[in-house]
Amino acid sequence: MCPQGMESEGDFKMKKFIPFIIMVMVVLGVLVGVYFVQKSMDESGPPSIMFSATDRNGTHYSESVFSENKITMVNMWEPWCGPCVREMPDIQKLYAKYKDQGFMVIGVYSSTDMEPQVDQVLSSARVTYPIIPYTSSFVRFKTGSVPTSFFVDSKGHIIDMNISKSKSGEPVVVGARSYADWEALIKPYLK
């Protein structure tokens, strides 16, 4: 029996371990939280867009291309579209500058009856990024105007640049942009 005001040896030892027990509980709580945040990031679902197409050089492309890059720009254009053709050298310049930093461009056109004009445009703009024919996978990004572009992250999810929407509500960028405008849009995603 301890006199009043005196602690027993067991009470004293227990009080020494309370800060240690609290610290262990905090560390375990943080580790569990990090685990669930990481798990939710890893299980973000399937890609938002799936496609399969062969470019003009015979190389096959699908949604797997997104995982190889931090950000992919899909630029829908036509050889008869003046603004499309005028912005292609800037898009090529952007691709050349940032491709080694995780930036990819895929050009998509539907005027397959205009192959000589397509060849001329690509040659004139010195385009080296993949150019594929339109497939039904891209229908939900149609706006009724070209050029129309959209961006995809490395998990295959559409990035909302908060600029405009397609007819089906998908986030897109309608109209041609300058090199500086495109660069300002992609740079935050390349860090």
C-alpha positions, 0 to 999 in steps of 0.5 A: 500500500502506497502512502497518499500522494505517492505512486506505486512502482507499477503506476510509474512504469505505466506512465512512462509507456503512455507517450510510447503507446500514443506514438505507435498508434499515431504512426500506425494511423498514418501508415494505414492512411497512406496505404488506403490513399495509395490503393485508391490511386492504383485502382483508378479504373480502366482507361477513359478511352480505348482505341486501336488504329494503325498509323500511316507508317504501319505502326499499331497504336492503342490506349497502351500508348497513354501509359508510356507518357505523362500526357498525350495530346490527341489532335483531331484535324483535317487536311482541308482545315486551314487552322488545323494545317497552320497549327501543325508546325507549332504542335510538331515543335511542341512534340519535338521539344517535350517528347523526351519529358513524357509528352506525346501527340497523336494526330487523327483525321477522317478524310481518308479520301484525301490521302495526297492532301494529307501527305502534302500537309504532313510533309510541309509541316514536317510532322514526326508524331503518329497520324492515325485515321479516325475510328469510332472510338473518337466519336464522343470527342466530336464538336462539329469543329476542327481542330479539336484536341483532348488530353489523356494522362498516363492512366488513360484518363481524360484531363479536363483543361476547363476550356470547352466540351464536346457534343457529348460533354467530354472535356476538349480544346476547340480551335487552333492554338499557338505554340505558347498556348499549347505549351502553357497547357501541357507544362504543368503535367510534365513535372 
